[in-house]
């Protein structure tokens, strides 16, 4: 039995138990609420950042009363006949602006030197909903950078406490050596008595981090992401799926990550061997260029051969032009 829910005037049928956020993702496009803490592959995630707030203008067919307050779409399940407003509600837009302001209270404005720049969800939210100035008059909290492993650096000053890395370590590794310490404004991600995080899947906490708080030390400050070219590749791995994205600069693989979907979530988690130790083209079976949204800054240096429409075409000349184009843009 499916349920019908209407989001910003667009109806969709979903299975019982589906959240409003996932219902919106089935529709796609601009009506999908942003999510900084929810991660579909991590059980228990969501409900922390509040960026996905929406307005339920009609509860259900049986009870059409609207919900009195805005709700977190990642934690609220749909009811049959429910009507939801996201970008069509001025109240939601204003609330989201306030949430972004709260997230940016302590977050440093160091995008020009942050490795996450260009693929940072908080950067996108700041551009879409951020205010020109902050009303916060106190000093921002700061932390020293620490190494929580030989290949992972934690820059806690950038952390928004989304808990994704904690859930990842809990659910895909044998032991978790880090978590949330202290309370309130003093809360921070850290390791237990400065222990290093050392397991075969620890690198996945880098992939799930929505900001630049957890970074790959083998990639730090090596390049800007929009100057690299992502390529899908795979290898036979006895620890993980072996399906990754290789990030090229010229002929060199400077970073290896899991493959991410349009919402920035990895399709399958990968092991540290694939991530850190296999950075030669010969280690991989190349599948082809990674498809990048044309709205992403990562796509700024990527080109796709599209012949211009003409009345008469010379097939031989068109093929020659295509071969020349592929040679010019080859990695």
DRENVEX-69779 format. One line per field, with one value per residue: residue in three letters; residue number from 1; x, y, z of N, C-alpha, C in turn. Coordinates in steps of 0.02 Angstrom, whole numbers, padded with zeros to 5 digits. Each point is the difference from the previous one (the first is absolute). Layout:
N
residu [ALA,...]
num [NUM,...]
nx [X,...]
ny [Y,...]
nz [Z,...]
cax [X,...]
cay [Y,...]
caz [Z,...]
cx [X,...]
cy [Y,...]
cz [Z,...]
***
This chain:
331
residu [UNK,UNK,UNK,UNK,UNK,UNK,UNK,UNK,UNK,UNK,UNK,UNK,UNK,UNK,UNK,UNK,UNK,UNK,UNK,UNK,UNK,UNK,UNK,UNK,UNK,UNK,UNK,UNK,UNK,UNK,UNK,UNK,UNK,UNK,UNK,UNK,UNK,UNK,UNK,UNK,UNK,UNK,UNK,UNK,UNK,UNK,UNK,UNK,UNK,UNK,UNK,UNK,UNK,UNK,UNK,UNK,UNK,UNK,UNK,UNK,UNK,UNK,UNK,UNK,UNK,UNK,UNK,UNK,UNK,UNK,UNK,UNK,UNK,UNK,UNK,UNK,UNK,UNK,UNK,UNK,UNK,UNK,UNK,UNK,UNK,UNK,UNK,UNK,UNK,UNK,UNK,UNK,UNK,UNK,UNK,UNK,UNK,UNK,UNK,UNK,UNK,UNK,UNK,UNK,UNK,UNK,UNK,UNK,UNK,UNK,UNK,UNK,UNK,UNK,UNK,UNK,UNK,UNK,UNK,UNK,UNK,UNK,UNK,UNK,UNK,UNK,UNK,UNK,UNK,UNK,UNK,UNK,UNK,UNK,UNK,UNK,UNK,UNK,UNK,UNK,UNK,UNK,UNK,UNK,UNK,UNK,UNK,UNK,UNK,UNK,UNK,UNK,UNK,UNK,UNK,UNK,UNK,UNK,UNK,UNK,UNK,UNK,UNK,UNK,UNK,UNK,UNK,UNK,UNK,UNK,UNK,UNK,UNK,UNK,UNK,UNK,UNK,UNK,UNK,UNK,UNK,UNK,UNK,UNK,UNK,UNK,UNK,UNK,UNK,UNK,UNK,UNK,UNK,UNK,UNK,UNK,UNK,UNK,UNK,UNK,UNK,UNK,UNK,UNK,UNK,UNK,UNK,UNK,UNK,UNK,UNK,UNK,UNK,UNK,UNK,UNK,UNK,UNK,UNK,UNK,UNK,UNK,UNK,UNK,UNK,UNK,UNK,UNK,UNK,UNK,UNK,UNK,UNK,UNK,UNK,UNK,UNK,UNK,UNK,UNK,UNK,UNK,UNK,UNK,UNK,UNK,UNK,UNK,UNK,UNK,UNK,UNK,UNK,UNK,UNK,UNK,UNK,UNK,UNK,UNK,UNK,UNK,UNK,UNK,UNK,UNK,UNK,UNK,UNK,UNK,UNK,UNK,UNK,UNK,UNK,UNK,UNK,UNK,UNK,UNK,UNK,UNK,UNK,UNK,UNK,UNK,UNK,UNK,UNK,UNK,UNK,UNK,UNK,UNK,UNK,UNK,UNK,UNK,UNK,UNK,UNK,UNK,UNK,UNK,UNK,UNK,UNK,UNK,UNK,UNK,UNK,UNK,UNK,UNK,UNK,UNK,UNK,UNK,UNK,UNK,UNK,UNK,UNK,UNK,UNK,UNK,UNK,UNK,UNK,UNK,UNK]
num [1,2,3,4,5,6,7,8,9,10,11,12,13,14,15,16,17,18,19,20,21,22,23,24,25,26,27,28,29,30,31,32,33,34,35,36,37,38,39,40,41,42,43,44,45,46,47,48,49,50,51,52,53,54,55,56,57,58,59,60,61,62,63,64,65,66,67,68,69,70,71,72,73,74,75,76,77,78,79,80,81,82,83,84,85,86,87,88,89,90,91,92,93,94,95,96,97,98,99,100,101,102,103,104,105,106,107,108,109,110,111,112,113,114,115,116,117,118,119,120,121,122,123,124,125,126,127,128,129,130,131,132,133,134,135,136,137,138,139,140,141,142,143,144,145,146,147,148,149,150,151,152,153,154,155,156,157,158,159,160,161,162,163,164,165,166,167,168,169,170,171,172,173,174,175,176,177,178,179,180,181,182,183,184,185,186,187,188,189,190,191,192,193,194,195,196,197,198,199,200,201,202,203,204,205,206,207,208,209,210,211,212,213,214,215,216,217,218,219,220,221,222,223,224,225,226,227,228,229,230,231,232,233,234,235,236,237,238,239,240,241,242,243,244,245,246,247,248,249,250,251,252,253,254,255,256,257,258,259,260,261,262,263,264,265,266,267,268,269,270,271,272,273,274,275,276,277,278,279,280,281,282,283,284,285,286,287,288,289,290,291,292,293,294,295,296,297,298,299,300,301,302,303,304,305,306,307,308,309,310,311,312,313,314,315,316,317,318,319,320,321,322,323,324,325,326,327,328,329,330,331]
nx [00042,-00007,00038,-00048,00055,-00017,00055,-00012,-00059,00053,-00047,00008,00004,-00001,00048,-00041,00010,-00014,00058,-00017,00059,-00008,-00060,00028,00044,-00057,-00019,00048,00055,-00022,-00052,00056,-00020,00041,00054,00019,-00049,-00055,00005,-00027,00066,-00013,-00010,-00055,00024,00012,-00033,00061,00002,-00060,00045,-00026,-00007,-00062,-00049,-00034,-00027,00007,-00023,-00063,-00025,00021,00058,-00040,00000,00025,00062,-00001,00051,00053,00006,00042,00009,00063,-00039,-00035,-00038,-00013,-00056,-00048,00011,00059,00000,00055,00025,00041,00018,-00062,00033,-00020,-00043,-00001,-00004,-00041,-00033,00004,-00017,-00045,-00017,00004,-00033,-00039,-00003,-00008,-00032,00020,-00033,00063,00012,00021,-00055,00035,00006,-00065,00021,-00049,00031,-00058,00002,-00008,-00041,00042,00047,-00033,-00010,00063,00011,-00041,00020,00064,00006,-00001,-00032,00041,-00049,00041,00002,-00005,00056,00019,-00026,00059,00026,00047,00030,-00031,00047,-00052,00056,00036,-00064,-00022,-00019,-00008,-00040,-00002,00039,00006,00003,-00055,00037,00010,00052,00006,00057,-00037,-00055,00042,00036,-00059,-00019,00058,00018,00052,00038,-00030,00049,-00052,-00017,-00058,00045,-00011,-00025,-00059,00019,00014,-00055,00033,00019,00014,00062,-00007,00018,-00015,-00044,00040,-00035,-00002,-00036,-00022,-00048,00052,00026,-00050,00029,00050,-00023,-00018,00057,-00052,00046,00045,-00040,-00016,00066,00011,00044,-00016,-00056,00010,-00030,-00016,-00066,-00028,-00057,-00011,00062,-00037,00013,-00064,00025,-00052,00017,00023,00005,00030,-00043,00040,00002,-00004,-00047,00049,-00060,00040,00015,00037,00037,00001,00065,-00015,00056,00000,-00008,-00032,-00056,-00021,-00061,-00049,-00040,-00014,-00061,-00057,-00010,00056,-00042,00047,00009,00066,00009,00059,00049,00042,00004,-00064,-00016,00044,-00005,-00055,00055,-00002,00000,00061,-00016,-00026,-00063,00019,-00053,00024,-00008,00007,-00065,00011,-00039,-00034,-00038,00038,00038,-00007,-00057,00029,00042,-00062,00013,-00053,00018,-00022,-00011,00020,-00062,00009,-00011,00063,00012,00064,-00024,00041,-00020,-00064,00016,00033,-00050,-00040,00037,00004,-00065,-00009,00043,-00032,-00055,00042,-00013]
ny [-00060,00041,00052,00045,00034,00061,00013,00061,-00031,-00039,-00040,-00045,-00062,-00014,-00040,-00034,00048,00023,00029,00060,-00002,-00064,00021,00054,-00043,-00032,00060,00019,00029,00062,-00042,-00032,-00008,00048,-00039,00023,-00029,00001,-00066,-00013,-00006,00050,-00055,00035,00011,00064,00057,00011,00008,-00028,-00013,-00059,00051,-00025,00025,-00033,00020,-00066,-00021,-00010,-00049,-00044,00033,00043,00000,00061,-00019,00009,-00042,00030,-00049,-00042,00012,-00002,00026,00033,-00052,-00019,00034,-00043,00036,-00010,00064,00008,00051,00010,00002,-00024,-00014,00063,-00033,-00049,00042,00035,-00057,-00019,00061,-00006,-00059,00025,00052,-00045,-00035,00063,-00006,-00064,-00011,-00016,00061,-00063,00012,00058,-00025,-00009,-00063,00015,00057,00014,-00035,00061,-00038,00013,-00007,-00052,-00024,00014,-00025,-00052,-00011,00004,00031,00063,00010,-00014,-00021,-00051,00025,-00064,-00016,-00020,-00058,-00015,-00044,-00032,-00001,-00059,-00045,-00028,-00001,-00047,-00006,00013,00061,00017,00040,-00007,00051,-00043,-00041,-00029,-00050,-00026,-00026,00020,00030,00019,00013,00029,00027,00017,00015,00025,00015,-00035,00054,00038,00040,00026,00060,00017,00047,00006,00058,00014,00062,-00043,-00022,-00057,-00011,-00056,-00021,-00062,00047,00039,-00050,-00032,00023,-00064,00000,-00054,00026,00020,-00008,-00041,00014,-00003,-00055,-00020,00029,00038,00012,00046,-00029,-00050,00004,-00015,-00022,-00052,00036,00013,00054,-00058,00010,00042,-00018,00065,-00009,-00043,-00060,-00008,-00060,-00034,-00039,-00061,-00039,-00058,00010,-00030,00068,00028,00042,00041,00028,00039,00061,00000,00041,00016,00012,00013,-00033,00041,-00056,00055,-00032,-00042,00001,-00008,-00036,00063,-00001,00019,-00038,-00018,-00052,-00035,-00028,-00011,-00020,00032,-00044,00002,-00064,-00003,00029,-00030,-00065,00009,00033,-00057,00027,-00029,00029,00035,-00019,00041,00027,00059,00060,00027,-00015,00064,00022,00026,-00007,-00054,00031,-00063,00015,00050,-00050,-00020,-00037,00009,-00046,00057,-00035,00055,00021,-00034,00034,00008,-00064,00003,-00062,00002,00062,-00018,-00059,00034,00044,-00052,-00033,00058,00008,-00065,00010,00056,-00036,-00043,-00040]
nz [00000,-00051,00016,-00005,-00017,00015,-00037,00024,00010,00012,-00026,00049,-00024,00065,00023,00039,00044,-00061,00009,00023,00030,00014,00021,00027,00025,00010,00019,00043,-00021,-00008,-00005,-00014,00063,00019,00004,00058,00035,-00037,00006,-00060,-00006,00041,00035,00012,-00060,00003,-00008,-00025,-00066,-00012,-00046,00015,00040,00007,-00037,00046,-00057,-00011,00058,-00018,-00036,00047,00005,-00033,00066,-00008,-00007,00066,-00008,-00022,-00044,00029,-00064,00026,00047,-00045,00016,-00062,-00009,-00012,-00054,00028,00019,-00037,00034,-00050,-00063,00003,00055,00004,00039,-00045,-00051,00038,00016,-00063,-00013,00049,-00026,-00061,00024,00030,-00056,-00023,00059,00003,-00057,-00010,-00023,-00001,-00036,-00005,00062,-00004,00013,00041,-00012,-00024,00057,00026,00036,00050,-00045,-00024,00061,00014,-00061,00013,00063,-00008,00059,-00020,00058,00050,00039,-00009,00061,00018,00031,-00060,00011,00024,-00042,00029,-00058,-00004,00004,-00030,-00032,-00028,-00019,00060,-00020,00064,-00035,00066,-00015,-00051,00052,-00026,00025,-00060,00033,-00062,00017,00052,-00036,-00043,00048,00025,-00062,-00020,00062,00018,00001,00045,-00020,-00032,00024,00030,00014,00065,00020,-00028,00013,00050,-00031,-00007,-00063,00031,00010,00021,00043,-00050,00002,-00041,-00051,00010,-00055,-00030,00037,00035,-00061,00014,00058,-00045,-00031,00061,00015,00018,00046,00014,00046,-00042,-00006,-00063,00045,-00039,00010,00064,-00022,-00027,00003,-00041,00027,-00016,00022,00033,-00024,00020,00013,-00022,00051,-00012,00052,-00006,00048,00044,00005,-00060,-00022,00016,00008,-00036,00021,-00054,00037,-00064,00004,-00063,00009,00052,00036,00016,-00016,00047,-00024,00043,-00037,-00014,00028,-00027,00053,-00032,-00008,00032,-00059,00009,00063,00001,-00010,00050,-00017,-00020,00057,00039,-00013,-00033,-00013,-00034,-00060,00003,00058,-00050,-00005,-00048,00028,00017,-00029,00059,00000,-00015,00049,-00051,00055,00001,00045,00019,-00029,00032,00012,-00006,-00052,-00037,-00043,-00024,-00057,-00032,00008,-00055,-00055,-00019,00010,00011,-00006,-00050,-00018,00011,-00029,-00048,00000,00002,-00044,-00033,00011,-00012,-00051,-00016,00015,-00029,00053]
cax [-00042,00041,-00030,00008,00019,00011,00053,00003,-00048,00015,-00019,00042,-00021,00057,-00016,-00009,00062,00046,00004,-00015,00061,00009,-00054,00021,00055,-00029,-00021,00062,-00002,00011,-00044,00030,00030,00071,00012,00071,00015,-00032,00037,-00046,00033,00019,-00059,-00003,00023,-00053,-00029,00050,00018,-00063,-00003,-00052,-00066,-00054,-00065,-00053,-00061,-00056,00028,-00020,-00070,-00041,00008,00029,00028,00072,00042,00007,00068,00040,00026,00059,-00026,00037,-00024,-00073,-00027,-00058,-00066,-00038,-00034,00038,00023,00061,00029,00071,00022,-00058,-00020,00046,00017,00055,00059,00025,00027,00062,00050,00022,00039,00065,00036,00024,00054,00058,00022,00069,00036,00047,-00009,00064,-00012,00056,00053,-00030,-00001,-00069,-00029,-00021,-00044,-00022,-00072,-00009,00017,-00060,-00052,00020,-00012,-00071,-00040,00041,-00005,00062,00037,-00023,-00019,00036,00050,00051,00054,-00015,00039,00053,00035,00061,-00005,00031,00001,-00034,00023,00058,-00022,-00061,00008,-00063,00000,-00062,-00029,-00048,-00051,-00068,-00029,-00054,00004,00007,00061,-00010,-00043,00039,00047,-00040,-00038,00037,00065,-00003,00005,-00003,00045,-00013,-00069,-00013,00021,-00026,-00070,-00016,00046,00066,-00001,00048,00018,00070,00014,00005,00068,00046,00014,-00006,-00050,00038,-00035,00001,-00051,-00001,-00001,-00068,-00024,00016,-00051,-00066,00002,-00028,00042,00071,00026,00041,00031,00049,00066,00038,-00026,-00004,00033,00033,-00033,-00070,-00038,-00024,00055,00012,-00048,-00022,-00009,-00022,00045,-00010,00053,-00019,00023,-00027,-00027,-00058,-00027,00052,-00026,00021,00012,00069,00004,00062,00030,00043,00002,00010,-00058,00017,-00049,-00048,-00058,-00058,-00044,-00054,-00059,-00015,-00009,00064,00007,00037,-00041,00025,00060,00060,00050,00058,00048,-00020,00000,00065,00059,-00004,-00004,00029,-00050,00008,-00034,-00072,-00034,-00034,-00067,-00016,-00008,-00056,-00050,-00004,-00053,00024,-00004,00056,00061,00047,-00010,00021,00055,-00016,-00032,-00033,-00003,-00068,00005,-00045,-00050,00010,-00044,00035,00058,00046,00012,00072,00026,-00026,00036,00068,-00004,-00012,00063,00045,-00024,00015,00071,00015,-00027,00018,00033]
cay [00060,00061,00061,00057,00061,00056,00044,00060,-00007,-00057,-00062,-00059,-00057,-00030,-00055,00020,00005,00045,00068,00054,00014,-00051,00009,00056,-00024,-00038,00050,00030,00071,00051,-00007,-00045,00039,-00016,-00042,00001,-00054,-00063,-00041,-00056,-00064,-00003,-00008,00046,00068,00049,00034,00039,00066,00037,00036,-00031,00019,00013,00016,-00047,00041,-00046,-00060,-00060,00001,-00012,00057,00051,00057,00009,-00008,00067,00027,-00029,-00066,-00025,-00046,-00063,-00040,-00002,-00045,00027,-00028,00002,00064,00054,00053,00029,00058,00009,00064,00043,00030,00052,-00017,-00049,00035,00042,-00044,-00030,00054,00002,-00060,00010,00050,-00035,-00044,00040,00041,-00016,-00026,00051,00015,-00016,-00037,00003,-00047,-00063,-00052,-00018,00051,-00026,-00056,00010,00014,00061,00055,00010,00028,00068,00041,00004,00026,00036,00073,00034,00012,-00039,00039,-00029,00048,-00030,-00034,-00068,-00051,-00026,-00060,-00017,-00058,-00060,-00059,-00056,-00057,00022,00029,00040,00057,00028,00072,00004,00067,-00001,-00051,00023,-00051,-00036,-00068,-00050,-00040,-00044,-00054,-00040,-00042,-00048,-00048,-00036,-00021,-00044,00039,00073,00031,00071,00016,00068,00014,00060,00017,00068,00037,-00031,-00065,-00008,-00067,-00014,-00070,-00016,00008,00011,-00060,00008,-00041,-00045,-00060,-00004,00042,00065,00055,00018,00058,00059,00006,00018,00066,00048,00060,-00017,-00016,-00060,00004,-00051,00030,-00013,00046,00068,00056,-00020,00029,00017,-00056,00015,-00009,-00072,-00034,-00063,-00057,-00061,-00057,-00054,-00051,-00057,00012,-00050,00032,00042,-00008,00020,00049,00064,00055,00024,00071,00010,00063,-00024,-00073,-00024,-00008,00035,-00017,-00053,00005,-00041,00032,00035,00015,00072,00029,-00001,-00060,-00052,-00056,-00056,00018,-00032,-00012,00045,-00022,00032,00072,00031,-00036,-00015,00065,-00005,-00021,-00071,-00038,00005,-00009,00064,-00006,00059,00061,00004,00049,00053,00047,00062,00054,-00006,00034,-00052,-00010,00060,-00016,-00062,00014,-00057,00012,00007,00031,00055,-00018,00032,-00027,-00053,-00022,-00046,-00052,-00011,00057,-00003,-00051,00025,00051,-00034,-00032,00053,00024,-00049,00002,00063,00000,-00063,00011]
caz [00000,-00004,00027,-00044,00034,-00047,00024,-00042,-00054,-00042,00035,-00009,00040,00033,00045,00071,00037,-00034,00028,-00047,-00038,-00052,-00048,-00043,-00043,-00055,-00050,-00023,-00016,00051,00058,00049,00054,00013,00059,00019,00047,-00021,-00047,-00008,00013,00071,00043,00056,-00017,-00011,00058,00036,-00027,-00009,-00064,-00042,00026,-00048,00029,-00016,-00002,00008,00031,-00037,-00020,00060,00045,-00044,00036,-00011,00059,00028,-00007,-00054,00020,-00036,-00051,00001,00056,00000,-00051,-00035,00011,-00062,-00010,00029,-00044,00029,-00034,00011,-00028,-00011,00065,00026,00069,-00004,-00025,00054,00052,-00026,00003,00070,00013,-00031,00041,00059,-00020,-00018,00057,00018,-00058,-00028,-00071,-00032,-00062,-00048,00016,00024,-00051,-00015,-00043,-00065,00011,00069,00004,00039,-00046,-00041,00043,00015,-00059,-00014,00056,00049,00005,-00018,00062,00057,00060,00057,00020,00042,-00036,-00023,00034,-00043,00023,-00036,-00044,00028,-00042,00032,-00038,-00040,-00064,00011,00045,00026,00010,00037,-00007,-00055,00011,00016,00044,-00034,00025,-00053,00008,00058,-00023,-00048,00039,00038,-00039,-00052,00025,00058,00062,-00008,00048,00004,00012,00024,00068,00032,-00013,-00020,-00043,00005,-00032,-00054,-00022,00019,00014,00071,00026,-00057,-00039,-00072,-00033,-00043,-00023,-00074,-00031,00034,-00048,-00020,00038,-00042,-00052,00026,00031,-00049,-00001,-00004,00067,-00005,-00066,-00021,00005,-00061,-00051,00027,-00033,-00062,-00058,00006,-00028,-00067,-00048,-00007,-00043,00031,-00044,00033,-00010,00048,00006,00041,00069,00046,00060,-00015,-00068,-00048,-00048,00026,-00047,00000,-00017,-00037,-00019,-00054,-00002,00068,00044,00062,00052,-00014,00044,-00018,-00049,00034,-00040,-00008,00066,00035,00040,-00035,-00020,00040,00037,-00025,00051,-00001,-00050,-00062,00007,00012,-00025,-00071,-00035,-00067,-00049,-00013,00052,-00009,-00065,-00011,-00030,-00039,00039,00047,-00020,00049,-00014,-00032,00049,00046,-00021,-00022,-00072,-00037,-00045,-00035,-00063,-00032,-00072,-00026,-00066,-00013,-00051,-00065,-00051,-00034,00038,-00032,00052,00009,00037,00068,00038,00011,00053,00064,00021,00021,00064,00051,00013,00036,00068,00035,00064]
cx [00044,-00039,00015,00015,00014,00051,00008,-00044,00012,-00017,00049,-00027,00061,-00024,-00011,00067,00052,-00001,-00017,00061,00010,-00056,00018,00056,-00026,-00026,00062,-00007,00009,-00044,00030,00033,00074,00007,00074,00018,-00031,00042,-00038,00031,00022,-00063,00004,00022,-00060,-00025,00048,00007,-00059,-00003,-00057,-00071,-00049,-00064,-00051,-00066,-00063,00027,-00014,-00073,-00046,00002,00034,00031,00075,00039,00018,00069,00034,00031,00062,-00023,00036,-00024,-00076,-00025,-00063,-00064,-00038,-00040,00037,00021,00056,00023,00074,00021,-00058,-00023,00051,00023,00059,00065,00031,00032,00067,00057,00027,00043,00071,00042,00028,00059,00065,00027,00073,00040,00045,-00014,00066,-00008,00058,00057,-00026,-00004,-00071,-00032,-00015,-00046,-00027,-00073,-00014,00016,-00061,-00056,00016,-00013,-00075,-00039,00040,-00010,00068,00045,-00028,-00019,00037,00059,00057,00054,-00022,00042,00050,00032,00064,-00013,00035,-00002,-00034,00014,00057,-00021,-00062,00016,-00068,00010,-00067,-00034,-00053,-00059,-00067,-00037,-00060,-00002,00009,00060,-00006,-00043,00037,00047,-00038,-00024,00041,00071,-00008,00001,-00004,00042,-00011,-00075,-00006,00021,-00031,-00072,-00008,00051,00070,00003,00050,00009,00073,00008,00009,00073,00051,00018,-00009,-00054,00035,-00041,-00007,-00051,-00004,-00004,-00069,-00028,00018,-00055,-00067,-00002,-00025,00040,00074,00031,00046,00028,00053,00070,00042,-00022,00002,00043,00035,-00033,-00071,-00041,-00023,00056,00015,-00055,-00019,-00015,-00022,00047,-00016,00059,-00027,00030,-00034,-00031,-00065,-00023,00052,-00023,00012,-00003,00072,00000,00069,00020,00053,-00004,00005,-00067,00017,-00049,-00044,-00057,-00052,-00042,-00060,-00057,-00013,-00009,00064,00010,00036,-00046,00019,00064,00060,00051,00059,00052,-00016,00008,00071,00059,00000,-00009,00040,-00054,00002,-00035,-00075,-00022,-00042,-00067,-00018,-00010,-00062,-00049,-00010,-00057,00029,-00003,00059,00061,00051,-00005,00028,00055,-00013,-00041,-00030,-00008,-00072,00005,-00050,-00051,00012,-00045,00031,00063,00041,00018,00074,00031,-00024,00036,00070,00000,-00011,00063,00050,-00020,00017,00075,00019,-00021,00017,00037,00075]
cy [00062,00059,00058,00062,00053,00047,00057,-00008,-00059,-00065,-00056,-00055,-00036,-00057,00025,00000,00045,00069,00051,00015,-00050,00002,00056,-00022,-00043,00046,00032,00075,00046,-00008,-00046,00043,-00018,-00041,-00002,-00058,-00066,-00035,-00065,-00067,-00008,-00001,00049,00071,00046,00032,00043,00072,00046,00039,-00026,00017,00014,00015,-00051,00038,-00043,-00066,-00064,00008,-00007,00060,00056,00059,00006,-00013,00070,00031,-00032,-00065,-00017,-00053,-00067,-00047,-00008,-00044,00029,-00036,00007,00065,00059,00051,00038,00059,00005,00069,00047,00034,00052,-00014,-00049,00034,00043,-00042,-00030,00052,00005,-00060,00007,00051,-00033,-00046,00038,00043,-00012,-00025,00053,00011,-00010,-00043,00004,-00049,-00068,-00050,-00019,00050,-00028,-00060,00001,00020,00063,00062,00016,00034,00073,00047,00012,00036,00043,00075,00031,00011,-00044,00047,-00023,00046,-00030,-00033,-00069,-00050,-00029,-00061,-00008,-00060,-00059,-00056,-00057,-00065,00024,00032,00044,00057,00028,00075,00017,00069,00002,-00046,00030,-00052,-00035,-00073,-00053,-00045,-00049,-00060,-00046,-00048,-00053,-00058,-00038,-00020,-00042,00038,00074,00031,00075,00011,00072,00006,00065,00014,00072,00030,-00030,-00068,-00002,-00074,-00011,-00075,-00010,00000,-00001,-00065,00013,-00046,-00044,-00063,00004,00046,00070,00059,00021,00059,00064,00011,00024,00070,00052,00064,-00022,-00016,-00061,-00003,-00054,00033,-00012,00047,00073,00048,-00019,00032,00021,-00051,00015,-00002,-00074,-00030,-00067,-00054,-00060,-00058,-00053,-00048,-00058,00010,-00050,00030,00039,-00012,00017,00050,00071,00054,00023,00073,00014,00073,-00017,-00076,-00030,-00005,00032,-00013,-00057,00005,-00052,00037,00031,00014,00075,00035,-00003,-00061,-00054,-00058,-00063,00022,-00040,-00007,00049,-00020,00033,00076,00030,-00033,-00014,00065,-00001,-00025,-00074,-00044,-00008,-00019,00063,-00011,00060,00060,-00003,00053,00049,00048,00064,00059,00000,00036,-00051,-00009,00057,-00014,-00065,00015,-00063,00016,00001,00036,00056,-00021,00039,-00033,-00059,-00018,-00048,-00053,-00011,00057,00001,-00050,00022,00053,-00032,-00033,00051,00028,-00047,-00002,00062,-00002,-00063,00016,-00011]
cz [00000,00028,-00048,00042,-00053,00030,-00049,-00061,-00047,00037,-00015,00044,00028,00044,00071,00036,-00033,00032,-00054,-00044,-00056,-00051,-00049,-00047,-00058,-00055,-00030,-00014,00060,00062,00054,00055,00008,00063,00014,00046,-00021,-00053,-00007,00018,00073,00043,00058,-00016,-00012,00065,00039,-00026,-00011,-00066,-00044,00025,-00056,00038,-00024,00004,00006,00026,-00039,-00022,00060,00047,-00039,00036,-00014,00064,00027,-00011,-00061,00026,-00041,-00049,00000,00055,00001,-00056,-00030,00022,-00065,-00005,00028,-00053,00036,-00041,00018,-00028,-00014,00065,00022,00071,00002,-00022,00055,00056,-00023,00002,00072,00019,-00029,00039,00063,-00016,-00013,00057,00016,-00059,-00030,-00074,-00036,-00062,-00049,00014,00022,-00057,-00020,-00048,-00069,00005,00072,00001,00041,-00041,-00044,00040,00017,-00058,-00011,00055,00049,-00002,-00016,00062,00055,00057,00062,00018,00040,-00043,-00021,00039,-00050,00032,-00040,-00046,00032,-00052,00038,-00038,-00044,-00066,00008,00048,00018,00012,00034,-00005,-00054,00013,00018,00042,-00032,00020,-00055,00010,00058,-00020,-00048,00037,00040,-00042,-00053,00023,00063,00066,-00017,00055,00005,00010,00022,00072,00024,-00021,-00023,-00048,00001,-00034,-00058,-00017,00020,00012,00074,00021,-00059,-00037,-00074,-00026,-00051,-00014,-00076,-00034,00030,-00048,-00022,00040,-00037,-00051,00027,00030,-00051,-00006,-00002,00066,00000,-00070,-00009,00000,-00062,-00057,00021,-00040,-00066,-00061,00018,-00039,-00072,-00053,-00012,-00044,00032,-00051,00041,-00017,00051,-00001,00041,00070,00046,00063,-00014,-00072,-00053,-00051,00027,-00054,00008,-00022,-00029,-00004,-00052,-00004,00069,00037,00067,00056,-00023,00051,-00019,-00051,00036,-00047,-00001,00067,00042,00044,-00041,-00017,00038,00034,-00026,00056,-00007,-00051,-00067,00003,00003,-00036,-00075,-00040,-00064,-00047,-00013,00053,-00014,-00070,-00010,-00036,-00043,00046,00045,-00023,00057,-00020,-00030,00048,00048,-00027,-00025,-00075,-00041,-00050,-00038,-00062,-00029,-00074,-00023,-00067,-00007,-00053,-00065,-00051,-00035,00040,-00041,00052,00013,00041,00072,00043,00015,00055,00068,00026,00023,00068,00057,00016,00042,00072,00038,00063,-00005]
***
